[in-house]
Amino acid sequence: MALLAPGVARADTPGLYRAHCSVCHGDAGRGDGPAAAMLTPRPRDFSTGRYKFRSTPPGTRALVADLVRSIRDGVRGTSMPGFGDLLAPAAIDGLARHVLALAPSAPGAPALVVPPGAPDGAAARGAALYAASGCATCHGRDGRGVDWRPPREGPAAARPPTRLDEPWTFGGGADEQAIALRILTGLEGTEMPAYGDALSVEDALAVARFVRSLAREPAWASRDPATVRTAGVATEPLARGRYLVRAMQCPLCHTPISATTGAYDAARFLAGGMRVSAWPWGVWFSRNLTPDAETGLGRWTEAEIVAALTRGVSRDGRRLDPMAMPWPWFSRLTPADAAAIATYLKALPPVRREVPSAVLPSLAERAGGKLLALLGLPVAVKFWGGDATNDPALRRAEAASPVRRAAALTLGWGTLALAGATPVLAWARACRCATRIVTAAAASCMLAGWLALAAWPPFGLLGAEATTRWLLLGTPAISADLTESERALAERGEYVATIAPCGLCHTPASPFVGFLTGRTLAGGMEARWNVYGRAVAGNLTPHGDGLGGVSDDTVLRAMTSGVRRDGTIMHWQAMSWDIVSNWSEEDRRAVVAYLRALPAEAGRVPPPRPPTAADPAADSFFFGDAARR
């Protein structure tokens, strides 16, 4: 049930919770939902009864009104969306009471009331109180906290202190009253203490006035192109690399997932072992990106990591197949960003995991299988749940049914035999010399075509630049009808969307010719898995079939929380909103600006459907354009 109309009883509140909340917070509310592993910050554990955004003192029971506010308005700076336009007030109230009931009872306390407004001159007094209270220890003197580093890198690492110059990330609100309330009550479950015993309400309002004075202009509101390009972008390599590895969605392939739910195994963050197959092209296994000396990147130099990342050249000189590792998109990284990623990967905790080597079908099976694909057999890139490092079944070369493999081998060997037999028959039948020459030439062409088909596409023979041009040639330019600052924002979004890379799913593709860049980001790639059913990549262009007429807030909520316009939630392994939620607000809005600046392309995608017995056992992304069929 996605929506609840006014006047509907709260009898189905548990069902409403399962529909909207359990995917992140878990069925029992412990913050362990199947989509939780890659969310930063992690979803709240309701069983503790501790809430960051509350109006009562620490250690007391939060009020229903506190939770209603978070459910209705969402929590900025996190993946928690607002449901005020999707759920009726009675439904939100019922959800708040249901969530509160998941924790043991705690002492009650009245709400702390903070009157509006601080007296004149409060900012100067607030600056002194800010320094005297030790706020600069975490947030820095200017509120930017740039020297922070977690004790341990990885998905479970502590979240950095909130940047006070970015009020749009303040989860409890950015007005002076809301900030003062946070100062007085603290953020339970974090290192932010309550100052209610040390500061008066007037003191807290003075500090809030000072905090508000630290705010900078966000990139999406600036008219200075230089500010638009760089605002909020970390310059320290480790911090930038930490951000980029998530922004580029590296965990999507390099962290194992459950075969039954699609939940990530956070204990093996970026340690590889996922089986990726595209029959009859091959079977690959995502590599261990942790700095383990024997099985990971421990002995790689930063330059070698950068070469693999941006040029598709492994440390041993081996070329990386773009079908398995989308390095052509990563080739757009700036040298500083590529080096920052290498710095971060080298700083991860090492995890020892021996990942299998890639397995390619025989030439005959590849040639025959591709002939079947040319005849219309569907082709998909499949991402398998489980762990190929300890599951022998996932290390097998076979990635197709026995019937398909038999048909491919028959076609492959049959066409090869035909190419070899044709000149032999011509010679045996004592044909004229001219006929023998013609048949020998035809056979040579058939053999060359057979070999070319088996090896197609020939990325292994092309350089990095030629491969990138092949795959990305024809990508449309940003609209010319933009101001300098609007263009700078759209270009920032283009950079993020390219390295993400959004086009892998939202641009239709052919396994033989590559991406159909004339329909860049127009959607149409169909994904199917017995975990979530069917989902087709949406049209992200400003056409009426896509984002035309859809508000920015609706688009941002889908990107950050996976919530569709009808209130239902997308599966994070079909649309990786759990990882996209880690993008900064400025980058998310820049991506939306880029999408708005693309040429409008028609293409209405079919609606999602639930799983059926016919859906594949792997998360499968099919070549073709379901929006144009």
PyMOL commands that set and color helices and strands:
alter all, ss='L'
color gray80, all
select helices_A, chain A and resi 10-20+22-25+46-48+64-73+89-100+122-132+135-139+167-169+176-185+201-213+219-221+225-230+237-247+251-254+266-268+302-311+327-330+335-347+363-374+392-395+402-428+433-455+459-461+464-472+484-499+503-506+517-519+552-561+577-580+585-596
alter helices_A, ss='H'
color red, helices_A
select strands_A, chain A and resi 275-278+282-285+380-383+509-510+514-515+526-529+533-536+619-622
alter strands_A, ss='S'
color yellow, strands_A
deselect
rebuild
show_as cartoon
